[in-house]
Amino acid sequence: MSITREEIKHIAELSRLDLTAEETEKFGGQLDLILKYIGRLNEVDTKKIIPTAQVSGLVDVWRADDIREWDKEEVRAALEQGELEGGQIKVKRVL
Amino acid sequence: MKLNELTIQEARAKLDGGEISALDLTRACLARIKEADMEIHACLSVCEPEALAAAAAADIRIKAGETGNLLGIPYLCKDNIMTKGLKTTAASKILENYVAPYDATVIKKLKEAGAVLLGKTNLDEFAHGASTESSAYGLTKNPRDLSRVPGGSSGGSTAAVAADMCLFALGSDTGGSIRQPASFCGVVGLKPSYGRVSRSGLLSMTSSTDVIGPLTKTVEDAALVLEIIAGADERDATTATEAVEHYRQKMILSATDKPLSGLKIGWPKEYFLKELDKEVAARVRAGAEKLKAAGAQLMEVSLPYTKYGVPVYYLVTPSEISSNLARFDGIGWGLSKNEAKDLQEFYKSSRGAGFGAETKRRIMLGTYALSAGYYDAYYKKAQQVRTLIINDFQRVFEKVDLLLTPTSPHPAFKIGQQINDPLAMYLEDIFVTGASLAGLPAISVPAGTVAAEAGKSLPVGAQLIGPRLQEGLILKVAGILAATEERHAK
């Protein structure tokens, strides 16, 4: 199965990535090769195999449901990275 | 010997004996960075004033009689780990001006221990790569041969340790990113068990395998660093709750000539294929002989699903990346392309301009694997084969205590050799993805050198893989494996 140029454009759209014409061309061939290589997984019979979800071995990690204040200066430093207006993070119009 | 060339243990003795100060040590490292890093480019940023202040503070603590493994020891940190008040770029344009608002848990622990942060090191963008060539800020060269890559993605940290710019460095290992460069640069690289070290403050790549670990000049130094950075953390719910061991103490051998007596070491036949460089295989065999001489029993074992490690990894990893990197949307922090007309265009132009080629490739591969109609065929299939890979390890660890393998199928390759061949780059990870997918601890130690062109020689690494949370045993055996090779392999 080969990935068409249209499919690459569709995947880029889903990925929210602008691609240049050159990138679209190059990635198509590269993803094709990678997916062909990955296709060797189809040799493996996995009918009764449970997919791995995690490897920590932990189950139900709990902590007390209490509110803790984060350091104020660190909060300020985090917020100041973006564009602010009236203390709020500015975003593009959605509608 | 220059102070920056000391191991942690050697420096510790001199610091505690009052022979040198943490300031002397820090100045020596900073001078070495200035002298060598124009050429090698291991560092993305150096925080000299902060480092000198931290060293002076450590000297006061030492003078007051305080002791500690890392008190006054200078180190460098991979630039995908948050360091409060300092730039943390992940070697990406999208985070070019990002200043971390808080410290990662490992950085907090190192600060409390009195270690001295010198700066941040280069990596493949967002740790996506095996050569450090895909950094947005230029590649890093291998100090052992400047025409070659240092490996990756923790190539900056590894090159810095190999070039004595620091006494140790932190890296992160998602599918070999500590071990493979350690092998290429002739240093020690430890990937702890998944969850042994907190990931809080590590920029997420593949959350199901990411782990932070040390790059050091000796195995003993790796034990000293792990003791400080390991442990449960309420800010990372995947951290193991088991007590952190005294790894350095566990390395002390019984006073016999057969300290590994009774220990069984597996030699997985699937790791010794025809693709493996013959000289590399010979070096790992020589390592096996050392372990035998110390009383260990070597036996051939089989991990039949080994060959599916790379294809599984390159589905699981891009899938998690496509999800984890969705947070870089140009809002709140990072690169913003404000000229866009609407929100969709804003996302696409900010991300399109901010991410480099390999990161885009991985996001797209993952988005494809997770998209409607392909999920079962790709992502679910990969997680099922991952189960079989994990089962392989479990079965084998019923018979043997540890596994001995090569770290990489060959020594460091030439800069530019395979940057345009992503599949060849992925195959670099052939011997290192297994332990990552199964969450197991593994170490790469120097195993001597092999001949390269024009009479040059290049370091290669041997890898030990152990059962979950068996870092103590791995370090003990690695100490014997690396004896006579570490540091002197230059």
Boltz contact constraints between the chains, C-beta under 6 A:
constraints:
  - contact:
      token1: [A, 11]
      token2: [B, 364]
      max_distance: 6.0
  - contact:
      token1: [A, 11]
      token2: [B, 367]
      max_distance: 6.0
  - contact:
      token1: [A, 11]
      token2: [B, 368]
      max_distance: 6.0
  - contact:
      token1: [A, 14]
      token2: [B, 367]
      max_distance: 6.0
  - contact:
      token1: [A, 15]
      token2: [B, 363]
      max_distance: 6.0
  - contact:
      token1: [A, 15]
      token2: [B, 364]
      max_distance: 6.0
  - contact:
      token1: [A, 15]
      token2: [B, 367]
      max_distance: 6.0
  - contact:
      token1: [A, 16]
      token2: [B, 347]
      max_distance: 6.0
  - contact:
      token1: [A, 16]
      token2: [B, 348]
      max_distance: 6.0
  - contact:
      token1: [A, 16]
      token2: [B, 351]
      max_distance: 6.0
  - contact:
      token1: [A, 17]
      token2: [B, 351]
      max_distance: 6.0
  - contact:
      token1: [A, 17]
      token2: [B, 352]
      max_distance: 6.0
  - contact:
      token1: [A, 17]
      token2: [B, 360]
      max_distance: 6.0
  - contact:
      token1: [A, 18]
      token2: [B, 348]
      max_distance: 6.0
  - contact:
      token1: [A, 18]
      token2: [B, 349]
      max_distance: 6.0
  - contact:
      token1: [A, 18]
      token2: [B, 352]
      max_distance: 6.0
  - contact:
      token1: [A, 30]
      token2: [B, 422]
      max_distance: 6.0
  - contact:
      token1: [A, 33]
      token2: [B, 423]
      max_distance: 6.0
  - contact:
      token1: [A, 34]
      token2: [B, 423]
      max_distance: 6.0
  - contact:
      token1: [A, 37]
      token2: [B, 423]
      max_distance: 6.0
  - contact:
      token1: [A, 38]
      token2: [B, 311]
      max_distance: 6.0
  - contact:
      token1: [A, 38]
      token2: [B, 315]
      max_distance: 6.0
  - contact:
      token1: [A, 40]
      token2: [B, 311]
      max_distance: 6.0
  - contact:
      token1: [A, 41]
      token2: [B, 311]
      max_distance: 6.0
  - contact:
      token1: [A, 41]
      token2: [B, 381]
      max_distance: 6.0
  - contact:
      token1: [A, 41]
      token2: [B, 385]
      max_distance: 6.0
  - contact:
      token1: [A, 44]
      token2: [B, 385]
      max_distance: 6.0
  - contact:
      token1: [A, 46]
      token2: [B, 384]
      max_distance: 6.0
  - contact:
      token1: [A, 49]
      token2: [B, 384]
      max_distance: 6.0
  - contact:
      token1: [A, 49]
      token2: [B, 387]
      max_distance: 6.0
  - contact:
      token1: [A, 50]
      token2: [B, 387]
      max_distance: 6.0
  - contact:
      token1: [A, 51]
      token2: [B, 380]
      max_distance: 6.0
  - contact:
      token1: [A, 51]
      token2: [B, 383]
      max_distance: 6.0
  - contact:
      token1: [A, 51]
      token2: [B, 384]
      max_distance: 6.0
  - contact:
      token1: [A, 52]
      token2: [B, 383]
      max_distance: 6.0
  - contact:
      token1: [A, 52]
      token2: [B, 386]
      max_distance: 6.0
  - contact:
      token1: [A, 52]
      token2: [B, 387]
      max_distance: 6.0
  - contact:
      token1: [A, 55]
      token2: [B, 194]
      max_distance: 6.0
  - contact:
      token1: [A, 55]
      token2: [B, 439]
      max_distance: 6.0
  - contact:
      token1: [A, 56]
      token2: [B, 195]
      max_distance: 6.0
  - contact:
      token1: [A, 56]
      token2: [B, 238]
      max_distance: 6.0
  - contact:
      token1: [A, 61]
      token2: [B, 237]
      max_distance: 6.0
  - contact:
      token1: [A, 63]
      token2: [B, 234]
      max_distance: 6.0
  - contact:
      token1: [A, 74]
      token2: [B, 101]
      max_distance: 6.0
  - contact:
      token1: [A, 74]
      token2: [B, 102]
      max_distance: 6.0
  - contact:
      token1: [A, 77]
      token2: [B, 101]
      max_distance: 6.0
  - contact:
      token1: [A, 78]
      token2: [B, 101]
      max_distance: 6.0
  - contact:
      token1: [A, 81]
      token2: [B, 333]
      max_distance: 6.0
  - contact:
      token1: [A, 82]
      token2: [B, 332]
      max_distance: 6.0
  - contact:
      token1: [A, 82]
      token2: [B, 333]
      max_distance: 6.0
  - contact:
      token1: [A, 89]
      token2: [B, 332]
      max_distance: 6.0
  - contact:
      token1: [A, 91]
      token2: [B, 331]
      max_distance: 6.0
  - contact:
      token1: [A, 92]
      token2: [B, 343]
      max_distance: 6.0
  - contact:
      token1: [A, 92]
      token2: [B, 346]
      max_distance: 6.0
  - contact:
      token1: [A, 94]
      token2: [B, 343]
      max_distance: 6.0
